[in-house]
Amino acid sequence: MKNNLVKVAIESELDLLSAVMIFFAAIVPAYLSFNLKGDLSKLTIALAAFIVLHGVYHVVRMQGIESMAESVFEPASVMVLIAFGATYLGVTYKKKQEASGR
């Protein structure tokens, strides 16, 4: 029983540390999304959304609500990451079309 309590305490502390570091990492793309225009702004917004959502996942998990973290926030952050990838592909495709003169 005592080993489980220690494991939970350590996991909770690691989730808190992860959440804090992740939220700090979200500052840069969030700041850039306000200062950039056009397609780059879309990319940085999608990236910041993924980072913040992943931080929320760690906060929810830290609170001991692992079922919600695993079933709601983890898939949601994966979907936002896929949306970021799709946005990136769309932006690069558009830039290639503009560069080739079409």
N, C-alpha and C positions, 0 to 999 in steps of 0.2 A: 504494500500500500504506500509506503513512504517513497519508494522509487518512482511510483507514478506521480506523486505530488511534485517531486523534484523535476521530473521530466516535463510536467505541465508548466511549472514555474520557469524553467529554462526556455521552453518553446514560446511562452508568452513574452518573455523578455526579448527573445530574438525577433519575434513578430513586431514588437514595439520599435526596436532598433531598425528593422527593415522598413517599417512604415515611415519613420522619421527621415531616413535616408532617401526613400523613394519620393516623398513629398518635396524634399529639397531638390531632387533631380528634376522635378516638374517645373521648378521656377524658371529655368532657362527657356524651354519651349513655350511656356505660357507668356513670358515677357516678349519673346520673339514674335509670337502670334499677334500681339498688339502693335508691333512696330513694322512688320512686313506687310506687303500688299500682294494681292492676287493668289496665285497657286501656292507660293511658299507659306502664306498665312494658313491656307487650308491644311497643308502638311503639318505645320507646327501645332495647330489646334488638335488634329487627330492624334498626334504623338502625345501632347499634354493630356488629352482625355484618357488615353491608354495608361499613362503613368499614374495619374490620379486614381483611376479606377483600380489599378493594381495595388496602390497604397491603401485604398478602402478595404480591399480584400484582406490585407494584413491586419488592419484595425479590427475588422469583424472577427477574424480568426483569433486575434489576441483576446477578445472578449469571451472566447469560449464557444462561440456559435459556429463551429466548424462546418456543420451541415449546410448552413446558409452560405458561408464563405465558399465552400466547394461546389455547391449546386447553383448558386446565383452569380456571385461576383467573379469566380474564376472563368466560367464560360463567357460572361459578359466582357471581361477584359480580353479574352481571346478574340471575340467578335470585333471588338474595337481595334485590336491589333491587325486583324485581317482587313478591316476597313481602311486602316492606315496604309497597308500594303496596296490595296486597290487604288487608293487616292494617289499614292506614289506612282503606280503604273500608269494611271491616267495622265498625270502631270508630265511624266517623261515621254509618253506617247505623243502628247500635244506638242511638247518642245521639239521632238524629232520631226513631226509634221511641219511645224513652222520653219525649222532649219532646212528642210528639203524643199520648201517653197510651195507646198500643196495647200 
